[in-house]
Amino acid sequence: MGHSFLVAEHPGTYGADSPHAALTYRIIQADIEAHRRLGPGFLEAVYEEALCLELEARGISCERQKRIDLYYRGKLIGEYRLDLVVEGRVVVELKAVEELGPAHRAQALSYLRATGIQIALLLNFSKPTLKEGIQRVINKVDLTPSSAPSVSSEPLR
């Protein structure tokens, strides 16, 4: 079974009427502010902390390093840590790399499939201006319970 996803590099690409448009816009605005204040060059953990502070200042909840356990035939086969899950509706993966590539998009899509969340933001802080380093990944597959992986998740404590 092939999986369909969309990578959108600009806000209007996937539709301003999307149910996630307002939230992703607010996340990106918080992200731009964190990048403006810090600039490029720090480790991802620094940007994660700064972005969480910006989101909280705007009244937006986020879970950091959310753990996702992946099961296959009742056996634990993998564990993932998502950088951020915002309002329970958007996965945010922070990067500090020269360029976002196919592996980053595939990672984000895997996280979407494992969580059932529809949209992820890939945010690359290594760019001089953040707008050059923002990509949306949208899971366009509606997984039925029989085809979805079995997952459990809990935030790190």
Residue pairs with C-beta under 8 A, 6 or more apart in sequence:
1 147
3 109
3 113
3 139
3 141
4 140
4 141
5 105
5 109
5 112
5 137
5 138
5 139
5 140
5 141
6 13
6 14
6 136
6 137
6 138
6 140
7 105
7 135
7 136
7 137
7 138
8 14
8 135
8 136
8 138
9 134
9 135
9 136
11 21
11 24
11 25
11 28
13 136
14 136
14 138
15 21
18 24
18 119
20 89
20 90
20 118
20 119
23 60
23 86
23 87
23 89
23 90
24 90
24 119
24 121
24 136
26 58
26 60
27 55
27 60
27 86
27 90
27 92
27 121
28 121
28 134
29 58
30 51
30 54
30 55
30 57
30 58
30 60
31 51
31 54
31 121
31 123
31 130
31 134
32 130
32 131
33 54
34 47
34 50
34 51
34 53
34 54
35 47
35 125
35 129
35 130
36 130
37 50
38 46
38 47
38 50
38 125
40 96
40 125
40 126
40 127
40 128
41 96
41 126
42 96
42 125
43 96
44 83
44 94
44 95
44 96
44 125
47 94
47 96
47 123
47 125
48 64
48 83
48 84
48 94
51 62
51 84
51 92
51 94
51 123
52 62
52 64
52 84
55 61
55 62
55 86
56 62
60 86
60 87
61 86
61 87
61 88
62 84
62 85
62 86
62 87
62 92
63 82
63 84
63 85
63 88
63 155
64 83
64 84
64 155
64 156
65 81
65 82
65 83
65 155
65 156
66 81
66 82
66 84
66 85
66 153
66 154
66 155
66 156
67 79
67 80
67 81
67 153
67 154
67 155
67 156
68 79
68 80
68 81
68 82
68 111
68 114
68 115
68 151
68 152
68 153
69 76
69 78
69 79
69 151
69 152
69 153
70 76
70 77
70 78
70 79
70 80
70 114
70 149
70 150
70 151
71 77
71 149
71 150
71 151
71 152
72 149
72 150
74 150
80 110
80 111
80 114
81 156
82 91
82 93
82 111
82 115
83 91
83 92
83 93
83 94
84 91
84 92
84 93
84 94
85 91
85 92
85 115
85 117
86 92
88 117
89 117
89 118
89 119
90 117
90 119
90 120
90 121
91 108
91 111
91 112
91 115
91 117
91 119
91 120
91 121
92 120
92 121
92 123
93 104
93 107
93 108
93 111
93 120
93 121
93 122
93 123
94 123
94 125
95 104
95 122
95 123
95 124
95 125
95 126
95 133
96 124
96 125
96 126
97 104
97 124
97 126
98 126
99 124
100 122
100 124
100 133
100 135
104 122
105 122
105 135
105 137
108 120
108 122
108 137
109 120
109 137
109 139
111 117
111 120
112 118
112 119
112 120
112 137
112 138
112 139
113 139
113 141
113 143
113 148
113 149
114 149
114 151
115 151
115 153
116 143
116 148
117 139
118 138
118 139
119 136
119 137
119 138
119 139
120 136
120 137
120 138
120 139
121 134
121 135
121 136
121 137
122 134
122 135
122 136
122 137
123 130
123 133
123 134
124 130
124 132
124 133
124 134
124 135
125 133
126 133
127 133
